[in-house]
Amino acid sequence: MGSDGKVKCYGYLDIETTGLSARYADLTVVGVALMRGTQHRFGQLFGNQVDTDGVLGLLDGVDRLYTYNGSRFDLPFIRYALGLDLRKHFAHTDLMYDCWRHDLKGGLKAVELRLGIERRLPGMNGYMAVKLWWEYVNSNNLQALYKLLEYNKEDVMNLHVLRQKLGVE
C-alpha cells in the first residue's frame, strides 16, 4: 500500500531475443506480469506484436517494475530495439543486485535453484529459447512458439516469487 492509501501495482518484465547484442539480434518476446493486491494479470507480445505501444500497454498502471539483470540487458535491449526507455516511465528494481547482496550470484535459474524456486520447464535456457524462436519462424512450428512463450512466462512469474523470497519492497 502506498502512502496515498492506494494499492501499489508491481510489474515484472522479461524478454527473449535471438542473441545478446541488441545491435545484431532481434527482440522476440516481451512478457509482463502485473500484481496489484490479490489481482494478477499476465500478458505477452511476440514477433511483430512487439512495439512501443504494446509494451507500454502491458505495463499500464505499474508503479514499480522488477527485472533480473534488466539494468544491463532487458531495458537497454528494449531501448535499442524500440526506442523506448522504460526507466523514464517507471521506477525500476533489478533483483539481480538484491540477490548479490544476499550472496546469490549467477543467472536467474541458478538463483532459483539455490532458493528452491521450482520450474515446470527445468533445463530450459536462453540458448534453447533462441532455437525455439527460429523453429517457429522457419517451420511455423506452433509447439515451439508455445514452449517459448511458456518459458518466458515462467521467467516472469518467478520474478515475483524471487522478490517475495528476498523481501524486496
Secondary structure, 3 states (H helix, E strand, C coil): CCCCCCCCEEEEEEEEECCCCCCCCCEEEEEEEEEECCEEEEEEEEHHHCCHHHHHHHCCCCCEEEECCCCCCHHHHHHHHHCCCHHHCCEEEEHHHHHHHCCCCCCHHHHHHHHCCCCCCCCCCHHHHHHHHHHHHHHCCHHHHHHHHHHHHHHHHHHHHHHHHHCCC
